[in-house]
Each structure stands twice: as structure tokens, then as C-alpha cells.
Amino acid sequence: MSYPIALGNPPSAPPIPVAAWEGVSLEWVAADGSVWDLNDWTSGVFLDTRGVEGLHNPEVTVYRSESRGTPGHRKRGWKTKTREVFWPVFVFADSSAEWRARYRAFFATLHPDQEGIWRVTAGGETRELTVSPVFGSPHADAFDPMAEGWGEYAVELEAAQPYWQGARVRRGPWSAPAPVPFLPPGPPMHISSASNFASASVPNTGDVEAWGVWSAAGPLTDVVLGVGGALITVPFELQVGDVLVIDTDPRNPSATLNGHDATQALGLQDYAPVPPGKSVELHVEATGAGSIMFDVVPLYFRAI
């Protein structure tokens, strides 16, 4: 049974020393769409600077092989592990009822089946990490937070995709030139839309290779798309109103046509990433009055 509690001296500031963030903005964008400013202690929910994990480099496993006749070892590649994130979170309020409501509202945004965005902005640049909570450790209260009006909590999260995402880079939309009259005056004959829509390149300012997403809107035929020398040949026509989206990420390579799965219809294709620190040529070829776009999101080791 719970009883209403009124704090004797409502705090106007956190009753614990605050290690505030300076020059860095941190936000929690929950699955329900709510946005929490984690470095504004006046909001009543904030992230202490001491003990935060996840802003720096992820953990990497380096694969090696050794030979009895060769000194040292030979590197055989590497893999980034799932990123572990830790937040030391403080919740406080001016009354017991307000604290309870704030505590409930914030922790209602943390569910192991739901992903949210940890957003960090520094120097005018924003990077984001998709995370989900991990209820891995029990919590022990050192005092009654309802009576004191504040509590400290260890929030554990993980990022299945361990890299911080930068600002999306978009190329396009490309479309064929408008038809021009052919041998005027005379019958209304026109030169058909050009097959080669455009030539362009896309950069990757990230630390690791990035895989792009193609979007093609009909009407289009003879669609051929590519990054570098890897070409995707679309084996069907796009009618007026059709939208084909091809995600080349090897974690989940897929294609949708008007929102429905079209991976099997697209067939086996050759995908290629955009290497880090480089710019690669894009191949955009089609016939018709539609348009094509290419998006890629740079991936970084660190948030800042």
C-alpha cells in the first residue's frame, strides 16, 4: 500500500553534485516519439557526465593467424562487436507525486523490445545511435526516492548496429531530359527519353564502409543502377505510381515495391559499398519519365 508523501523542503536543484555537459547536446528519442533532453538538469531527468559509456570507440575483435616458422602473426580481418552503452541517469522533482510521475514517464520509454535513438550534437554536427535497453543488472535503492525526491539509476543499453550514424547524403533525384521535337515542323514525333539519366559520385566521410539505398519511381524500363562496377539490373518495369526501394546493406539486403517485399522478384544482384574516406561513381541508367535517387548514411566509430 502506498501513501502520499509531501517533501518538507522541495528542491529547486538536484540534491547531488551535477557534472553538467558543456558544448555537447544529448537527447533520447524514444520509440513512442517523445524526446528527452539528457543534459538539461532543470528538466528533472539528466545524464551525468561521469561514467557514460558508448560515445567512444566500439569494441573490435581482430582475427589473427600464426605459423610456427614465421615470427609474429598475420591479421585476418576484424569485426566490430555489439556496442554496449551505459547511462548514469538522475531523476529528481520538487514533490513526491511529481517525482513518481517523472520516474514512470521516463522509464516507460525503455523496453527491451523497442529501439530508440541516442542523439548527440557537438560543434554543429549531429550523430545518432540506435539502441535498445538491456535489463541485465538488478537495481538497489540506497534510500527512499519517493521521500527524497530524487534517485540515481544505471541504465544499460546496446546497439546491434554499433556505429554512430552521420547526416544522410543524397544524390538525385535524376530524371530523363524532357522530349524535344524531332525534325519540326511535321508529325508530333519526339526523341525517346535518354537512357543515361546522369553521372554522379557519392562521398563517404565515415570510418567504415557504408551501404546505400536506391529509390526508383516509375514509369521506368531498362533500369540499371550501380556503385562503382557493381551493377543492379532491375528485371521488371515500373509503372506510373510504382516505387522500388533497394536496400543494399548486407545486414538485411532487401527490395520493396510499393511497400511490399520484392526481394525475390529482383533476384540475385551484385551490391557494393561506398568505401570510407573515398568518393565513388554511381551508375544510373533507365528509360522513361520516372526518377531515381540514391541515399547513403556515413558510419562512425565515435559520437563526437
TORKOL-4160 file (C-alpha; in steps of 0.2 Angstrom, whole numbers, padded with zeros to 4 digits, m for minus):
304
<pt num="1" X="0000" Y="0000" Z="0000"/>
<pt num="2" X="0007" Y="0017" Z="m0005"/>
<pt num="3" X="0004" Y="0033" Z="0005"/>
<pt num="4" X="0005" Y="0051" Z="m0002"/>
<pt num="5" X="0021" Y="0060" Z="0003"/>
<pt num="6" X="0025" Y="0079" Z="0003"/>
<pt num="7" X="0043" Y="0084" Z="0003"/>
<pt num="8" X="0047" Y="0095" Z="0018"/>
<pt num="9" X="0059" Y="0106" Z="0008"/>
<pt num="10" X="0056" Y="0104" Z="m0011"/>
<pt num="11" X="0072" Y="0105" Z="m0020"/>
<pt num="12" X="0075" Y="0118" Z="m0033"/>
<pt num="13" X="0090" Y="0110" Z="m0040"/>
<pt num="14" X="0097" Y="0092" Z="m0039"/>
<pt num="15" X="0102" Y="0087" Z="m0022"/>
<pt num="16" X="0118" Y="0079" Z="m0028"/>
<pt num="17" X="0133" Y="0087" Z="m0037"/>
<pt num="18" X="0129" Y="0089" Z="m0055"/>
<pt num="19" X="0143" Y="0086" Z="m0068"/>
<pt num="20" X="0135" Y="0095" Z="m0082"/>
<pt num="21" X="0138" Y="0093" Z="m0101"/>
<pt num="22" X="0146" Y="0108" Z="m0109"/>
<pt num="23" X="0146" Y="0110" Z="m0128"/>
<pt num="24" X="0138" Y="0094" Z="m0131"/>
<pt num="25" X="0119" Y="0091" Z="m0133"/>
<pt num="26" X="0112" Y="0073" Z="m0129"/>
<pt num="27" X="0095" Y="0068" Z="m0132"/>
<pt num="28" X="0085" Y="0052" Z="m0130"/>
<pt num="29" X="0072" Y="0050" Z="m0144"/>
<pt num="30" X="0061" Y="0036" Z="m0138"/>
<pt num="31" X="0051" Y="0023" Z="m0148"/>
<pt num="32" X="0035" Y="0032" Z="m0143"/>
<pt num="33" X="0041" Y="0048" Z="m0151"/>
<pt num="34" X="0045" Y="0058" Z="m0135"/>
<pt num="35" X="0061" Y="0067" Z="m0134"/>
<pt num="36" X="0071" Y="0069" Z="m0118"/>
<pt num="37" X="0085" Y="0082" Z="m0116"/>
<pt num="38" X="0098" Y="0072" Z="m0106"/>
<pt num="39" X="0110" Y="0086" Z="m0102"/>
<pt num="40" X="0097" Y="0099" Z="m0095"/>
<pt num="41" X="0096" Y="0095" Z="m0077"/>
<pt num="42" X="0082" Y="0108" Z="m0075"/>
<pt num="43" X="0071" Y="0095" Z="m0084"/>
<pt num="44" X="0072" Y="0083" Z="m0069"/>
<pt num="45" X="0080" Y="0069" Z="m0080"/>
<pt num="46" X="0098" Y="0071" Z="m0085"/>
<pt num="47" X="0113" Y="0061" Z="m0089"/>
<pt num="48" X="0128" Y="0063" Z="m0078"/>
<pt num="49" X="0145" Y="0065" Z="m0087"/>
<pt num="50" X="0153" Y="0053" Z="m0075"/>
<pt num="51" X="0153" Y="0035" Z="m0081"/>
<pt num="52" X="0144" Y="0037" Z="m0098"/>
<pt num="53" X="0149" Y="0023" Z="m0110"/>
<pt num="54" X="0146" Y="0022" Z="m0129"/>
<pt num="55" X="0152" Y="0039" Z="m0135"/>
<pt num="56" X="0170" Y="0032" Z="m0139"/>
<pt num="57" X="0176" Y="0018" Z="m0150"/>
<pt num="58" X="0167" Y="0002" Z="m0150"/>
<pt num="59" X="0175" Y="m0015" Z="m0145"/>
<pt num="60" X="0183" Y="m0023" Z="m0160"/>
<pt num="61" X="0189" Y="m0041" Z="m0162"/>
<pt num="62" X="0204" Y="m0044" Z="m0173"/>
<pt num="63" X="0207" Y="m0061" Z="m0181"/>
<pt num="64" X="0224" Y="m0067" Z="m0182"/>
<pt num="65" X="0234" Y="m0082" Z="m0188"/>
<pt num="66" X="0251" Y="m0088" Z="m0183"/>
<pt num="67" X="0264" Y="m0100" Z="m0191"/>
<pt num="68" X="0277" Y="m0110" Z="m0182"/>
<pt num="69" X="0290" Y="m0104" Z="m0194"/>
<pt num="70" X="0285" Y="m0085" Z="m0195"/>
<pt num="71" X="0288" Y="m0073" Z="m0181"/>
<pt num="72" X="0273" Y="m0063" Z="m0175"/>
<pt num="73" X="0256" Y="m0065" Z="m0183"/>
<pt num="74" X="0246" Y="m0061" Z="m0198"/>
<pt num="75" X="0230" Y="m0051" Z="m0197"/>
<pt num="76" X="0215" Y="m0060" Z="m0205"/>
<pt num="77" X="0202" Y="m0046" Z="m0203"/>
<pt num="78" X="0192" Y="m0038" Z="m0189"/>
<pt num="79" X="0174" Y="m0037" Z="m0183"/>
<pt num="80" X="0165" Y="m0024" Z="m0173"/>
<pt num="81" X="0155" Y="m0031" Z="m0158"/>
<pt num="82" X="0138" Y="m0025" Z="m0152"/>
<pt num="83" X="0141" Y="m0009" Z="m0144"/>
<pt num="84" X="0137" Y="m0008" Z="m0125"/>
<pt num="85" X="0130" Y="0008" Z="m0118"/>
<pt num="86" X="0129" Y="0014" Z="m0100"/>
<pt num="87" X="0119" Y="0029" Z="m0094"/>
<pt num="88" X="0121" Y="0035" Z="m0076"/>
<pt num="89" X="0103" Y="0044" Z="m0075"/>
<pt num="90" X="0097" Y="0055" Z="m0061"/>
<pt num="91" X="0078" Y="0058" Z="m0059"/>
<pt num="92" X="0073" Y="0072" Z="m0047"/>
<pt num="93" X="0057" Y="0083" Z="m0044"/>
<pt num="94" X="0050" Y="0096" Z="m0031"/>
<pt num="95" X="0037" Y="0084" Z="m0024"/>
<pt num="96" X="0035" Y="0066" Z="m0022"/>
<pt num="97" X="0020" Y="0065" Z="m0034"/>
<pt num="98" X="0030" Y="0074" Z="m0047"/>
<pt num="99" X="0045" Y="0063" Z="m0045"/>
<pt num="100" X="0034" Y="0047" Z="m0046"/>
<pt num="101" X="0026" Y="0054" Z="m0062"/>
<pt num="102" X="0043" Y="0059" Z="m0070"/>
<pt num="103" X="0051" Y="0042" Z="m0065"/>
<pt num="104" X="0037" Y="0032" Z="m0073"/>
<pt num="105" X="0036" Y="0043" Z="m0089"/>
<pt num="106" X="0055" Y="0041" Z="m0092"/>
<pt num="107" X="0057" Y="0023" Z="m0088"/>
<pt num="108" X="0041" Y="0019" Z="m0098"/>
<pt num="109" X="0051" Y="0024" Z="m0114"/>
<pt num="110" X="0064" Y="0009" Z="m0110"/>
<pt num="111" X="0058" Y="m0008" Z="m0116"/>
<pt num="112" X="0070" Y="m0022" Z="m0122"/>
<pt num="113" X="0058" Y="m0025" Z="m0137"/>
<pt num="114" X="0059" Y="m0006" Z="m0143"/>
<pt num="115" X="0073" Y="0003" Z="m0151"/>
<pt num="116" X="0076" Y="0022" Z="m0148"/>
<pt num="117" X="0089" Y="0035" Z="m0154"/>
<pt num="118" X="0103" Y="0042" Z="m0144"/>
<pt num="119" X="0106" Y="0058" Z="m0152"/>
<pt num="120" X="0122" Y="0068" Z="m0149"/>
<pt num="121" X="0126" Y="0085" Z="m0156"/>
<pt num="122" X="0143" Y="0094" Z="m0155"/>
<pt num="123" X="0151" Y="0108" Z="m0165"/>
<pt num="124" X="0135" Y="0109" Z="m0175"/>
<pt num="125" X="0136" Y="0091" Z="m0181"/>
<pt num="126" X="0124" Y="0078" Z="m0176"/>
<pt num="127" X="0126" Y="0059" Z="m0175"/>
<pt num="128" X="0114" Y="0046" Z="m0169"/>
<pt num="129" X="0115" Y="0028" Z="m0162"/>
<pt num="130" X="0100" Y="0016" Z="m0162"/>
<pt num="131" X="0099" Y="0007" Z="m0145"/>
<pt num="132" X="0088" Y="m0004" Z="m0135"/>
<pt num="133" X="0088" Y="m0007" Z="m0116"/>
<pt num="134" X="0096" Y="m0022" Z="m0108"/>
<pt num="135" X="0089" Y="m0026" Z="m0091"/>
<pt num="136" X="0105" Y="m0035" Z="m0086"/>
<pt num="137" X="0108" Y="m0030" Z="m0068"/>
<pt num="138" X="0096" Y="m0028" Z="m0053"/>
<pt num="139" X="0094" Y="m0010" Z="m0045"/>
<pt num="140" X="0097" Y="m0007" Z="m0027"/>
<pt num="141" X="0090" Y="0008" Z="m0019"/>
<pt num="142" X="0101" Y="0016" Z="m0006"/>
<pt num="143" X="0087" Y="0027" Z="0001"/>
<pt num="144" X="0068" Y="0030" Z="m0002"/>
<pt num="145" X="0067" Y="0041" Z="m0018"/>
<pt num="146" X="0049" Y="0045" Z="m0015"/>
<pt num="147" X="0054" Y="0053" Z="0001"/>
<pt num="148" X="0070" Y="0061" Z="m0005"/>
<pt num="149" X="0063" Y="0067" Z="m0022"/>
<pt num="150" X="0077" Y="0060" Z="m0032"/>
<pt num="151" X="0085" Y="0044" Z="m0037"/>
<pt num="152" X="0101" Y="0038" Z="m0047"/>
<pt num="153" X="0099" Y="0024" Z="m0059"/>
<pt num="154" X="0111" Y="0013" Z="m0070"/>
<pt num="155" X="0103" Y="0011" Z="m0087"/>
<pt num="156" X="0111" Y="m0002" Z="m0098"/>
<pt num="157" X="0108" Y="m0002" Z="m0117"/>
<pt num="158" X="0115" Y="m0010" Z="m0133"/>
<pt num="159" X="0117" Y="m0005" Z="m0151"/>
<pt num="160" X="0115" Y="m0020" Z="m0163"/>
<pt num="161" X="0122" Y="m0009" Z="m0177"/>
<pt num="162" X="0137" Y="m0002" Z="m0167"/>
<pt num="163" X="0142" Y="0013" Z="m0177"/>
<pt num="164" X="0136" Y="0031" Z="m0175"/>
<pt num="165" X="0126" Y="0037" Z="m0190"/>
<pt num="166" X="0130" Y="0054" Z="m0198"/>
<pt num="167" X="0120" Y="0065" Z="m0209"/>
<pt num="168" X="0112" Y="0057" Z="m0224"/>
<pt num="169" X="0120" Y="0060" Z="m0240"/>
<pt num="170" X="0108" Y="0060" Z="m0255"/>
<pt num="171" X="0111" Y="0060" Z="m0274"/>
<pt num="172" X="0097" Y="0064" Z="m0286"/>
<pt num="173" X="0083" Y="0064" Z="m0290"/>
<pt num="174" X="0088" Y="0060" Z="m0308"/>
<pt num="175" X="0076" Y="0060" Z="m0322"/>
<pt num="176" X="0077" Y="0059" Z="m0341"/>
<pt num="177" X="0078" Y="0075" Z="m0351"/>
<pt num="178" X="0061" Y="0081" Z="m0357"/>
<pt num="179" X="0057" Y="0076" Z="m0375"/>
<pt num="180" X="0062" Y="0088" Z="m0389"/>
<pt num="181" X="0054" Y="0090" Z="m0406"/>
<pt num="182" X="0061" Y="0079" Z="m0420"/>
<pt num="183" X="0063" Y="0087" Z="m0437"/>
<pt num="184" X="0050" Y="0101" Z="m0435"/>
<pt num="185" X="0038" Y="0105" Z="m0442"/>
<pt num="186" X="0030" Y="0089" Z="m0446"/>
<pt num="187" X="0021" Y="0075" Z="m0437"/>
<pt num="188" X="0022" Y="0075" Z="m0417"/>
<pt num="189" X="0037" Y="0064" Z="m0416"/>
<pt num="190" X="0049" Y="0065" Z="m0402"/>
<pt num="191" X="0066" Y="0058" Z="m0397"/>
<pt num="192" X="0063" Y="0045" Z="m0383"/>
<pt num="193" X="0069" Y="0049" Z="m0366"/>
<pt num="194" X="0088" Y="0046" Z="m0364"/>
<pt num="195" X="0094" Y="0030" Z="m0357"/>
<pt num="196" X="0108" Y="0038" Z="m0347"/>
<pt num="197" X="0100" Y="0048" Z="m0334"/>
<pt num="198" X="0115" Y="0056" Z="m0326"/>
<pt num="199" X="0133" Y="0053" Z="m0320"/>
<pt num="200" X="0137" Y="0057" Z="m0302"/>
<pt num="201" X="0148" Y="0052" Z="m0287"/>
<pt num="202" X="0144" Y="0050" Z="m0269"/>
<pt num="203" X="0157" Y="0053" Z="m0254"/>
<pt num="204" X="0158" Y="0043" Z="m0238"/>
<pt num="205" X="0166" Y="0053" Z="m0224"/>
<pt num="206" X="0163" Y="0039" Z="m0211"/>
<pt num="207" X="0176" Y="0027" Z="m0203"/>
<pt num="208" X="0169" Y="0011" Z="m0211"/>
<pt num="209" X="0161" Y="0006" Z="m0227"/>
<pt num="210" X="0143" Y="0012" Z="m0230"/>
<pt num="211" X="0129" Y="0003" Z="m0240"/>
<pt num="212" X="0117" Y="0014" Z="m0249"/>
<pt num="213" X="0098" Y="0013" Z="m0253"/>
<pt num="214" X="0091" Y="0016" Z="m0271"/>
<pt num="215" X="0074" Y="0023" Z="m0274"/>
<pt num="216" X="0066" Y="0022" Z="m0292"/>
<pt num="217" X="0049" Y="0029" Z="m0296"/>
<pt num="218" X="0040" Y="0024" Z="m0312"/>
<pt num="219" X="0037" Y="0024" Z="m0326"/>
<pt num="220" X="0054" Y="0017" Z="m0330"/>
<pt num="221" X="0061" Y="0002" Z="m0340"/>
<pt num="222" X="0078" Y="m0005" Z="m0343"/>
<pt num="223" X="0084" Y="0001" Z="m0325"/>
<pt num="224" X="0102" Y="m0002" Z="m0321"/>
<pt num="225" X="0109" Y="0005" Z="m0305"/>
<pt num="226" X="0127" Y="0003" Z="m0298"/>
<pt num="227" X="0140" Y="0009" Z="m0286"/>
<pt num="228" X="0157" Y="0008" Z="m0294"/>
<pt num="229" X="0157" Y="m0008" Z="m0305"/>
<pt num="230" X="0144" Y="m0017" Z="m0296"/>
<pt num="231" X="0128" Y="m0016" Z="m0306"/>
<pt num="232" X="0110" Y="m0020" Z="m0301"/>
<pt num="233" X="0099" Y="m0024" Z="m0316"/>
<pt num="234" X="0080" Y="m0022" Z="m0312"/>
<pt num="235" X="0071" Y="m0037" Z="m0322"/>
<pt num="236" X="0054" Y="m0029" Z="m0322"/>
<pt num="237" X="0046" Y="m0012" Z="m0327"/>
<pt num="238" X="0040" Y="0001" Z="m0316"/>
<pt num="239" X="0023" Y="0008" Z="m0320"/>
<pt num="240" X="0016" Y="0025" Z="m0316"/>
<pt num="241" X="0015" Y="0026" Z="m0297"/>
<pt num="242" X="0027" Y="0012" Z="m0293"/>
<pt num="243" X="0041" Y="0015" Z="m0281"/>
<pt num="244" X="0055" Y="0002" Z="m0280"/>
<pt num="245" X="0067" Y="0004" Z="m0265"/>
<pt num="246" X="0083" Y="m0007" Z="m0264"/>
<pt num="247" X="0092" Y="m0008" Z="m0248"/>
<pt num="248" X="0110" Y="m0015" Z="m0251"/>
<pt num="249" X="0115" Y="m0016" Z="m0233"/>
<pt num="250" X="0122" Y="m0034" Z="m0231"/>
<pt num="251" X="0114" Y="m0035" Z="m0213"/>
<pt num="252" X="0097" Y="m0035" Z="m0222"/>
<pt num="253" X="0098" Y="m0034" Z="m0241"/>
<pt num="254" X="0080" Y="m0031" Z="m0247"/>
<pt num="255" X="0069" Y="m0024" Z="m0260"/>
<pt num="256" X="0051" Y="m0017" Z="m0259"/>
<pt num="257" X="0039" Y="m0012" Z="m0272"/>
<pt num="258" X="0025" Y="0000" Z="m0266"/>
<pt num="259" X="0029" Y="m0006" Z="m0249"/>
<pt num="260" X="0028" Y="m0025" Z="m0252"/>
<pt num="261" X="0043" Y="m0037" Z="m0252"/>
<pt num="262" X="0050" Y="m0038" Z="m0269"/>
<pt num="263" X="0067" Y="m0046" Z="m0265"/>
<pt num="264" X="0063" Y="m0062" Z="m0274"/>
<pt num="265" X="0057" Y="m0053" Z="m0289"/>
<pt num="266" X="0073" Y="m0043" Z="m0290"/>
<pt num="267" X="0083" Y="m0058" Z="m0289"/>
<pt num="268" X="0101" Y="m0061" Z="m0285"/>
<pt num="269" X="0111" Y="m0044" Z="m0288"/>
<pt num="270" X="0128" Y="m0038" Z="m0285"/>
<pt num="271" X="0129" Y="m0025" Z="m0272"/>
<pt num="272" X="0144" Y="m0014" Z="m0267"/>
<pt num="273" X="0148" Y="m0002" Z="m0253"/>
<pt num="274" X="0155" Y="0016" Z="m0253"/>
<pt num="275" X="0172" Y="0014" Z="m0245"/>
<pt num="276" X="0177" Y="0025" Z="m0231"/>
<pt num="277" X="0186" Y="0042" Z="m0234"/>
<pt num="278" X="0183" Y="0040" Z="m0253"/>
<pt num="279" X="0170" Y="0045" Z="m0267"/>
<pt num="280" X="0164" Y="0033" Z="m0279"/>
<pt num="281" X="0155" Y="0034" Z="m0296"/>
<pt num="282" X="0137" Y="0030" Z="m0297"/>
<pt num="283" X="0129" Y="0021" Z="m0312"/>
<pt num="284" X="0111" Y="0027" Z="m0316"/>
<pt num="285" X="0103" Y="0021" Z="m0332"/>
<pt num="286" X="0085" Y="0019" Z="m0337"/>
<pt num="287" X="0072" Y="0024" Z="m0350"/>
<pt num="288" X="0056" Y="0033" Z="m0345"/>
<pt num="289" X="0048" Y="0048" Z="m0337"/>
<pt num="290" X="0052" Y="0042" Z="m0319"/>
<pt num="291" X="0066" Y="0047" Z="m0307"/>
<pt num="292" X="0079" Y="0039" Z="m0297"/>
<pt num="293" X="0088" Y="0043" Z="m0280"/>
<pt num="294" X="0102" Y="0036" Z="m0270"/>
<pt num="295" X="0105" Y="0038" Z="m0251"/>
<pt num="296" X="0119" Y="0033" Z="m0240"/>
<pt num="297" X="0122" Y="0036" Z="m0222"/>
<pt num="298" X="0141" Y="0038" Z="m0216"/>
<pt num="299" X="0145" Y="0027" Z="m0201"/>
<pt num="300" X="0157" Y="0032" Z="m0187"/>
<pt num="301" X="0167" Y="0024" Z="m0173"/>
<pt num="302" X="0163" Y="0039" Z="m0161"/>
<pt num="303" X="0149" Y="0051" Z="m0157"/>
<pt num="304" X="0160" Y="0067" Z="m0157"/>
